[in-house]
Amino acid sequence: MYIDTHAHYDSEKFNSDRDAVLSEMPAAGIEAIIDPGCDEASSLAALELAGRYDFVYAAVGWQPEEWESWDMYSPATVRRLAAHPKCVAIGEIGLDYYWDKEHKEIMYDMFVTQLELALELNKPVIIHDREAHADCLAITGRYPDLRGVFHCFSGSREMAQELLERGWYLGFDGPVTYKNARKALEVLEVTPIDRILLETDSPYLPPVPHRGERNDSAKLHFIAERIAEVKHVEVEELARVTSENARRLFGLA
């Protein structure tokens, strides 16, 4: 059984068959799913799904790309949503310089505010870091008591080693199965399996052999099989350890 620690079933790409897809997950070997919010609406939608499915959990927060909807009331909204009994993390939060280099100041404010809120609420965080590696590393380093995961880790081997020394988890997704995955495989080589989390980022980043299709958690085993190959362990052992990692970090029942 696998735990998909990052999947967006609140996405409109699942509007036509969301319940049918989710209902199939236990039979597909999926023990639990965490659906992270990207703003108020998606956080609410994630919580609604978590309320309807025993095996679905939610994270709440504002992704950096959603900076336009962040205002003076947003931190209180995150605090209120985080009180839901099935909210297991603050996320996904972070910095994204791929899409937007012009609004770094507000992204920084969103990020730091939500990191400090997570510490206050004793929640782990799910970090979105896209082409902002140095700043994400520096900012999180100011908070030694933080715990969480760098989602879909895309940093260097050296960055990974520093985060691992600090006690962070690293999330790996479909790109580890791609032909150009050299950098991700280098990171996997230095990442012990007790610090790995499995993610799909559904409906995005489908693994080989499903590139070009809508992703879902039933495809998680392709990611696990590739990681197990790189780490020279049986896939059943990888599934067991990564599921333990998810339960430990997120406090899953």
C-alpha positions as MATLAB code, in Angstrom:
seq = 'MYIDTHAHYDSEKFNSDRDAVLSEMPAAGIEAIIDPGCDEASSLAALELAGRYDFVYAAVGWQPEEWESWDMYSPATVRRLAAHPKCVAIGEIGLDYYWDKEHKEIMYDMFVTQLELALELNKPVIIHDREAHADCLAITGRYPDLRGVFHCFSGSREMAQELLERGWYLGFDGPVTYKNARKALEVLEVTPIDRILLETDSPYLPPVPHRGERNDSAKLHFIAERIAEVKHVEVEELARVTSENARRLFGLA';
ca = [
       0.000    0.000    0.000;
       1.201    3.491   -0.903;
       0.572    6.984    0.467;
       0.363    9.770   -2.121;
       1.466   12.803   -0.129;
       0.648   15.369   -2.826;
      -2.328   15.205   -5.212;
      -4.765   17.932   -6.279;
      -8.123   16.191   -6.582;
      -9.788   19.574   -6.093;
      -8.516   20.460   -9.599;
     -11.113   21.159  -12.270;
      -9.430   18.434  -14.345;
     -11.272   15.938  -12.133;
     -14.672   17.635  -12.348;
     -16.145   15.003  -14.659;
     -15.213   11.904  -12.637;
     -13.655   12.929   -9.313;
     -15.699   10.606   -7.105;
     -15.281    7.663   -9.451;
     -11.497    8.129   -9.507;
     -11.181    8.506   -5.744;
     -13.447    5.554   -5.048;
     -11.056    3.300   -6.966;
      -7.962    4.260   -4.985;
      -8.094    1.728   -2.113;
      -8.398   -1.120   -4.620;
      -5.439    0.390   -6.523;
      -3.243    0.051   -3.433;
      -3.492    3.622   -2.180;
      -3.727    3.791    1.599;
      -3.991    7.573    1.926;
      -3.848   10.786   -0.105;
      -2.974   14.335    0.954;
      -4.601   17.104   -1.104;
      -2.809   20.453   -0.596;
      -4.549   23.755   -1.112;
      -3.204   26.585   -3.251;
      -5.523   29.368   -2.040;
      -8.704   29.722    0.006;
     -11.023   28.075   -2.528;
      -8.796   25.075   -3.202;
      -8.045   24.640    0.507;
     -11.768   24.561    1.226;
     -12.283   22.059   -1.599;
      -9.494   19.847   -0.237;
     -11.075   19.885    3.208;
     -14.446   19.002    1.705;
     -12.940   15.964   -0.008;
     -11.166   14.977    3.201;
     -14.496   15.111    4.972;
     -16.067   12.725    2.461;
     -13.275   10.166    2.149;
     -11.665    8.507    5.142;
      -8.367    8.054    3.301;
      -8.101   11.664    2.044;
      -6.418   14.363    4.127;
      -5.895   18.049    3.383;
      -3.269   20.746    3.697;
      -4.264   24.398    3.608;
      -2.387   27.451    2.441;
      -1.553   29.909   -0.330;
       0.800   28.918   -3.128;
       3.081   31.755   -4.339;
       1.417   31.885   -7.759;
      -1.818   32.922   -6.007;
      -0.348   36.128   -4.600;
      -3.117   38.296   -6.100;
      -5.721   36.832   -3.732;
      -3.524   37.154   -0.623;
      -4.585   40.038    1.627;
      -4.552   41.149    5.257;
      -7.274   38.632    6.127;
      -5.588   35.608    4.539;
      -3.466   34.543    7.535;
      -6.606   34.361    9.665;
      -8.251   32.274    6.944;
      -5.355   29.798    6.951;
      -5.505   29.625   10.756;
      -9.253   28.922   10.675;
      -8.991   26.244    7.982;
      -6.036   24.602    9.703;
      -8.246   23.877   12.719;
     -10.157   21.265   10.690;
      -9.474   17.805   12.173;
      -8.311   16.430    8.821;
      -5.901   19.267    8.047;
      -2.464   17.704    8.448;
      -0.181   20.466    7.137;
       0.208   24.044    5.952;
       0.786   23.985    2.218;
       1.553   24.214   -0.384;
       3.518   27.363    0.328;
       6.813   28.737   -0.882;
       8.409   30.705   -3.702;
       8.108   30.439   -7.481;
      10.483   32.461   -9.660;
       9.721   30.441  -12.786;
       6.348   32.072  -13.412;
       6.886   35.395  -11.691;
      10.049   37.309  -10.776;
       8.253   40.616  -10.344;
       6.407   39.967   -7.077;
       9.107   38.466   -4.885;
       8.292   40.775   -1.978;
       4.676   39.659   -1.579;
       5.639   36.016   -2.158;
       8.234   36.374    0.591;
       5.640   37.858    2.945;
       3.161   35.044    2.186;
       5.826   32.415    2.714;
       7.217   33.712    5.995;
       3.775   34.431    7.429;
       2.623   30.881    6.727;
       5.865   29.309    7.998;
       5.466   31.145   11.291;
       1.816   30.153   11.461;
       2.773   26.502   10.937;
       5.231   26.724   13.819;
       2.601   28.325   16.036;
       0.060   25.622   15.147;
       2.605   22.794   15.339;
       1.887   21.722   11.756;
       4.380   20.468    9.166;
       4.752   22.413    5.931;
       4.668   21.450    2.259;
       7.150   23.627    0.372;
       6.702   24.712   -3.251;
      10.142   25.714   -4.561;
      10.489   26.438   -8.249;
      13.705   28.128   -9.368;
      13.948   29.772   -5.932;
      16.293   27.283   -4.312;
      18.689   29.691   -2.598;
      15.916   31.805   -1.077;
      13.842   28.789    0.057;
      16.919   27.241    1.648;
      17.869   30.471    3.408;
      14.370   31.310    4.649;
      13.576   27.850    6.000;
      16.998   27.802    7.632;
      15.926   30.640    9.909;
      13.376   28.351   11.548;
      15.239   25.308   12.918;
      12.094   23.893   14.512;
      10.247   23.657   11.191;
       9.455   20.223    9.837;
       8.080   19.300    6.481;
       8.762   18.307    2.893;
      10.180   20.031   -0.160;
       7.553   18.973   -2.701;
       8.757   17.663   -6.077;
      12.322   18.437   -5.081;
      14.257   19.995   -7.957;
      17.294   21.410   -6.191;
      20.880   20.244   -6.305;
      22.504   17.298   -4.575;
      24.232   19.768   -2.253;
      20.958   21.484   -1.344;
      19.382   18.095   -0.678;
      22.209   17.129    1.651;
      21.800   20.336    3.651;
      18.040   19.859    3.956;
      18.483   16.244    4.990;
      20.925   17.302    7.697;
      18.241   19.687    8.973;
      15.709   16.833    9.121;
      13.564   17.675    6.104;
      11.835   15.157    3.854;
      12.093   15.302    0.057;
       9.166   14.559   -2.251;
       9.680   12.727   -5.549;
       7.195   12.680   -8.411;
       6.800   11.507  -12.003;
       9.911   13.325  -13.302;
      12.148   10.674  -11.698;
      10.901    8.350  -14.467;
      11.789   10.749  -17.318;
      14.812   10.335  -19.585;
      16.240   13.699  -18.495;
      16.045   12.867  -14.783;
      19.822   12.900  -14.167;
      19.661   15.610  -11.496;
      16.783   13.968   -9.630;
      18.580   10.626   -9.684;
      21.714   12.237   -8.218;
      19.594   13.579   -5.384;
      17.983   10.186   -4.845;
      21.404    8.622   -4.487;
      22.140   10.717   -1.375;
      18.615   10.589    0.085;
      17.977    7.739    2.534;
      14.640    6.031    2.065;
      13.525    7.120    5.527;
      13.516   10.712    4.191;
      11.645   10.054    0.932;
       7.971   10.840    0.334;
       6.088    9.605   -2.717;
       3.974   12.133   -4.626;
       2.059   12.262   -7.895;
       1.110   15.966   -8.024;
      -2.018   14.724   -9.796;
      -3.387   15.722  -12.240;
       0.076   16.950  -13.282;
       3.477   15.286  -13.922;
       2.338   11.818  -15.020;
       5.110    9.224  -14.892;
       6.397    7.157  -17.794;
       4.616    5.326  -19.448;
       1.688    7.731  -19.018;
       3.212   11.054  -20.082;
       0.651   13.232  -21.794;
      -2.221   11.767  -19.787;
      -4.009   13.082  -16.714;
      -2.198   11.811  -13.653;
      -3.794   10.120  -10.639;
      -2.629    8.264   -7.544;
      -3.059    4.813   -9.106;
       0.061    5.627  -11.146;
       2.170    6.120   -8.019;
       3.655    2.645   -8.320;
       5.607    3.665  -11.434;
       7.388    6.318   -9.373;
       7.980    3.883   -6.521;
       9.397    1.246   -8.847;
      11.914    3.702  -10.325;
      13.002    4.938   -6.910;
      13.338    1.379   -5.617;
      15.538    0.582   -8.605;
      17.821    3.550   -7.881;
      17.974    2.789   -4.150;
      18.531   -0.959   -4.683;
      15.631   -2.021   -2.472;
      12.521   -4.086   -3.076;
       9.547   -1.960   -4.066;
       7.527   -3.468   -1.195;
      10.153   -2.211    1.248;
      10.119    1.235   -0.323;
       6.320    1.342   -0.054;
       6.474    0.339    3.611;
       9.159    2.852    4.594;
       7.760    5.801    2.639;
       4.319    5.154    4.092;
       5.836    5.174    7.581;
       7.545    8.461    6.701;
       4.218   10.005    5.661;
       2.441    8.800    8.771;
       5.240   10.115   10.979;
       5.496   13.557    9.365;
       1.789   14.240    8.903;
       0.428   12.371   11.924;
      -1.825   10.179    9.809;
      -3.946    7.652   11.656;
];
